[in-house]
């Protein structure tokens, strides 16, 4: 029928346009690559390490992602631990998958609703030809609001991306803390084993002197009891070291019995720590601290999430205003064949009249969310300021304690041990005195390692609090 042909010809360009609206360059970029780019901005050191491992893997087998075998077979560094977690941690894969869900939601939100087709057939009571009607309609409200809907969908996507980036940065910071805890536990275990061996030598010497009649049985039992205590502490430290390594493997998405090589000692050189003068400047100079605070606010994923959420809500308000309170509006083509054989074609228009629901509830809901975000923004500003100030103060205190132990106490005890050994060789002091000095040295090293662990864990926290901005001042 000519009218049917006219209707189809009229709607065909519309249908083609509907399908074309689903194409958006925004969706052509892999969402994981977008997140990785954001993470590289958050941590330039991670970008370098991850890029190197990707190049190595792609050269060897042309597959995506860094080579876990290359990383785990060598001594693991903190940035390599983060890179390994990015590659194979199930928790991180779940975060990336959630971004894929947000990407799919963006695609769906930018589509035009499918056209509707309706048909009816009525037979007269007295018989005769059927009366038929065919109609095809398309909602015009989607067309009128398409620009704002795309803007809102894009804002929602950016908010979802910021949410994932916030979770990723927190997870990677946790990986760093777990890494330093594992290395510290390994180093502490070495010291506890040495302390247990020193206590064993004391107990053995006491036993020999008791058998020779030169030491009372009570004194011998005291040394033997001290050895038992040190031995129990050594066994416990070995368990803690294995437990900390297992926790790190879990963070990296590795099995319990997987091979993983970590350093034997924590980094303790001055060049690898934040300069104490820099810490003092941040602690005492208000302008420098405010500059760091502003940089953290600009770069931190949680702050970015608040900004993106506010943008999303503003776009939602704009979309609601453009709808004029209507929920439906559409146009269509209708063709009808009457029972007498005559045909009629024309247009139809339908809309929802905003009499009762004019979108007031939606507007009030969005406005309340905006007010909540404004309060959350003020809260987060105070939290970031407190986090940075507390972390810098703590690092300053830990750095001073570490420097005192490293530069004064440990060298002093080493000198005492050397002198005690000389006196022992010249028979000017006894073996118990020599071993006691050695035990004191071990205790100093244990305190030193404990402070180093606290330092590096706090360092990782400061990097998270400052969005790795302070890393550039190392």
N, C-alpha and C positions, 0 to 999 in steps of 0.2 A: 504493500500500500504506500502511496506517495507520502502520506502524513507520517507513517512509521519511519520511512527512509529519512524524512526531514528531521524527525526527532533524534534518530541515531546520529545523523550527520552533525546535528547541533551539539550533542553531548560528547561526541568522540574527542574533540580537542580538549574538553573539560576533563575527561578521564585521563587522557595523556598527561595533562598538566598535573593532575592529582598524583600520578605515579612519579612525575619528575620532581615533585617537592620533597620526596624522600631522599634525594641525593644532596648530600651536604659535605663539603670538604672537611668539616670538623671531624667527621667519622672516618676519614680515610687514614688518619694517623693512629697507629696502635696505641691503645690506652696505657699499656705497660711502658712503652717508650716515653710517653708523656710524663708518667710518674718517675721514671728513672731520671729524666731530664731535671725534674724538680728536686729529686734527691741529690743529683750532682751539684745543683746550685746550693743545696743545704750543706753538702760535704764535698769540697773539691778533691780531698784525698781519696775519698771513696770512688770518685769518678775515674781517677788515674788508675787505681788498683783494679777496678771492674773492667775498664777498657783494656788493660794489659791481659787479663785473663780471658776476656772475650776474643781478643786477637789470637791468643795462643790456641784456644779451642777451635776457632774457625779455621785456623791454618791446618790443624791436625785432622779434623773430621768434618769440617764445614757444618757444624751444628750450632744452634743458638745457645748463648749463655757461657759463663766461665767454666773452666775445667776444674772440677772438685778434686780430681786425682792429683793435679799439679800442686794444688794448695795444701792438701792434707799430707802429702809426702814430704813437704818441707816445714820448717819451723813457722808456725802461724803467727801473723802480726794482727793487731787490732783491726785495721782496715780490711785485711784479708778475711778475718772472721765475719765482718759485716757483709763482704762480697759473697762469701760462701752461704751465709744465711739468705741473701737475696736470691741465690740460685736454687736452693733446695729445702728451705724451711717450709713445712706445710702451713704454719701460721701465716707466713708472708704470702704464700700462694693463695690462701683464703682471702687475704686483704686485696690482692690483685684481682681475684675473681669477683669480689664485690664491686670493683671499679668497672669490670665488664658488664655487670648487671646495670650499673648506672649508665653506661654507654648505650645499652639496649633501651633503657627507659628514655634516654634522650632521643634516640631514633623514633621511638613510638610517639613521643610528645610532639614531634615536628611533622607528623603525617596528617594529611587531610582525611577526615572520616570517609568511609566508603559510601558511594551513592546507594539509595534504596530503590527497590523495584517492587511495585504492587500490581496485582492483577485481580480482577473480579469477573464473574460470569453469572448472569441472572437469566432464568428462563421464565417467560410469561406464563401465567396460570392457564391461559387458553391455548397454550402451545405456540408453535412458531419458532422463529429464529431466536437464538440466544442473544442477550444483550451483554456485551463485553466491554471492559474498561482496563486499560493499561496505563500505568504512570511510573515515571522514573524521577526521583528527586535527589537533590544534593543540598546539604546544609551550608548556608552562606556565612553562618557565624564563624566557622573555621577560616573561611577566606578573609573575612573582615579583620580577624584578630591574628592572622597567621604570623605577621611580623613580631608582635608582642609575645605570642606563644613560643616562637623560636628563641626570643631573648630570655624568656623565663626558663625554658628548657636548658638553655646554655648556662644560665646562672645556677640552676639546680645541679647540672653536671659539674660545674666548677666547685660548688659546695661539697658534692660527693667526693670529688678528687681531693679537696683539701682535707676532708675527713679521713680518707685513706692515707694521705701523706702524713697527717698527724699521728695516726696509728703506726705507720711504718717508721717514722723518726723515733717514736717512743720504743718500738721493738728493737731498732738498731742500737739505741742508747742502752737498752737492757742487755743486748749482746755484748757490748763493750764492757759493761760492769761485770757480767758473768765471766768474760774472758780474763779480766784483771783478778777477779776472785779466784779463778782456777790457777793462774800463774802464782799468785800469792800463796795459795794452799800448797802448791808444789814446793815453793821455796821454804815455806815454814816447815814442811815435812822434813826437808834436809836438815834444818837446824834442830828440830826435835830429835831426829835420829842421832845427830852428833851429841846432843845433850844426854840422851840415853846411854850412848857409848861411854861418855865421860863418867856418868854415874856408875856404869858397870865396872869401869876401871877402879873407881873409888871403892866400890864394894869388894872387888877382888883383892885389892891391896889391904883393905881392912880385915878380910878373912885370913890372909896370910900373916898379918901382924898379930891377930888374935891367936892363931895356932902357934905362933912363936912366943906367945906370952907377953907381947909388947903392947897389946891393946885389949881393953876390957870387952867382954862379950856384949855389954850394953851399947858401947860405941860402935862395935861391928854391926849390931842389929840396926842401929840408926842409919848407917851407910847403906845397909842392905834394903831397908825400908825406903830410903830415898831412891835407890835404884829401881825398886818395884814401881814407885810413883812415876819416875821418868819413863820407864818402859811402857806403862799404861798410857801416858801422854803421847808417846811416840806411836803406839798402835792407833790411838784415836786420831792423831794427825794424819796418818797414812789413810785412814778411812775418809777423813775430811777431804784429802787431796783427790782420792778416787771419786768421791761424791761430787766435788766441784767440777772435775773433768767430765763426769757424766751429765751434769747440768748444762755444761757448755755444749756438749754433743747434742743434747736435746734442743737447745736453742738453735743450733746449726742444722737441725733436721737429719742428724746422723744416728745410726743405731748404737746401742750400748757397747757393743764389742768392736765398733769401727775404729780404725787406726786414726789417731790425731796427735800430731807433734806440736807441743807448745813450749815456750821458753822455760828454762829452769829458774830464771830469776826475773824479777820485775825491773823495768828500766829505772835507773837511779841517777843518771848523769844530769848535770845542771842544764845542758843544752836541750834535754828532752822534757824539761818542766817549764811551766810558765815562769817567766822572770819575776823574781820577788819585787823588783822595782815597779814592774807593770802592775802587779797586784796591789801594791801600795798606792800607785797612782789612781787606780780604779776605786780603791777604798776611800781615798782622801780627796780626790779631785771631783767635784760635783759635775763639772762640764763633761769630763771624760766618761763618767758613769752614765750621765744622761744620753750621751752619744751612743754608748753601747746599748742602753735601754731602747732608744729609738730604732737602732738597727735590728735588735731582736724582735721588736714589735712588727717591723716591716717583713721580716723573714720567717718568723715562727709559724708553723703550720696551723696551730690552734688559733692564733690571731688572724691568720688568713681565712680560716674557716668562718670566724665571726663576720668578717667583712663580706665574704661571699654569700653567707646566709642572709645578711641584711640586704644585699643586692637582689638576691632571689625573691625576698619578700616584697621589695619595692616593685619588682617586675610583676609580681602577682597582683599587687594593688592596681597597677596600670592596666593589666589585662582585665581585671574585674570592672574597672571604670569604663573600658572600651566596650564591654558587653552591655552596658546600660541596664544591668539587672536581668537581662534575658538569658535563658538557659538553652533555648532552641530557636533557630530561624532557618528556613530552607525555601528553595525554589524548585520547581519541577515542571516537567512536560507531561501532559495527559492526552491520550487519544482514546476515543470512545466510539464503539459501533452500536447503534441502536437496533432494536429488534426489527425495525422496518428496513434495515440495510444501510441506513445513512451513517456517515462517519463525521466525527467532530474532533478537533484537536485544539489544544490550548495550553495555557500556563496555569500553575497554581503556586500559591505562596502561603507558608504557614510560619507562625512564630508563637513563642510563649509570652503571654502578657504579664509583665512584672507588677502584679497587683499585690499579692501577699508577700512573696519572697523577692525582695529587691536587692539581695546580696548584702544586707546589713550585717548578718551574722558572720559572713566571710570577712567583710571589712573589719569588723570588731576583733575577730580572731587574729587576723594578720597584724592589726595595730598592736594588739596585746603581745604578739610575738616580737614585734619590733621593739616595744618597750622592754621586754625581757632581755633581748639582745643588747640593748643599750646598758642595762644593769650588768649583764654578763661581761660586757666590754670593760666597764669600770672595775669590776672584780678581777678580771684577767690582768689588767694593767697593774693593779696592786700586787697580784700574785707574782707576776714576772719581776717586778721591782724587788719584792721580798726574796724571791728565789735567787736572783742575781746577787743581791747584797749579801745574803746568808752564805751562798756558795763561795763568793770571793773572800769573805771574812774567814771562812773555814779553811779555804786553800792557803790563805796567808798564814794562819796559825800552823797548819800542817807543814808548810814549806819551812817555816822557822824551826820547828821541831826536827824535821828531817835533816836540815843543814847542821843543826847542833850535833845530832847523833853522828852524821856522816863525817863532818869536818873536825869534831872535837872528841866526842865520847868514844867512838869506835877506834880511832887512831890511838887514843890514850890507853884503852884496854889492850890494844895490840902491843903497845910499848910495855905495858905492865906484864903481859904474857912473855914477851921476849926477855925482860929482866928476870922474871921468875924462873924461866928456863935456864938462864945463865947461872943464877944462884943455885938451882937444883943440880946443874952439872958440876959446880964447885962445892956441892954438899953444904951449902949455906942455908938451904930451906928443904922442907920435906915434900914428898910427892903429893900429900894432901893439899898443901898450899898451892902447888902448881896446878893441880886439877881444879881447885876452887876458883883460881883466876880464869881458867879456861871456861868453867861453868858460867862465871859472870860475863865473859865475852859472848857466850851463846845467848844469854838472856838479853844482852844489848842488841844482838842481831835480830832476835825474835821481835823485840819492840820496834826495831827499825823497819823490819818487813811489814809489821802490822800498820805502821804509819804510812809506808809506801802504798799498801793496799788501799787504805782510806783515801790517800791523796789521789790515786788514779781513778777510783770510783767516783770521787767528788769531781775530778777533772772531766770525766764522761758526763756527769750531771751538768756541769757548767756548759759544756759543749751543746747539750740538749737545750738548756735554758736560754742560751744566747744564739741558738740556731747556727752553731759552729762559727759565729762571727769572730769570737775571741781566738779561734784557732789560727787566724791570719796573723796574730801578733806573737806567735811562738818564736 
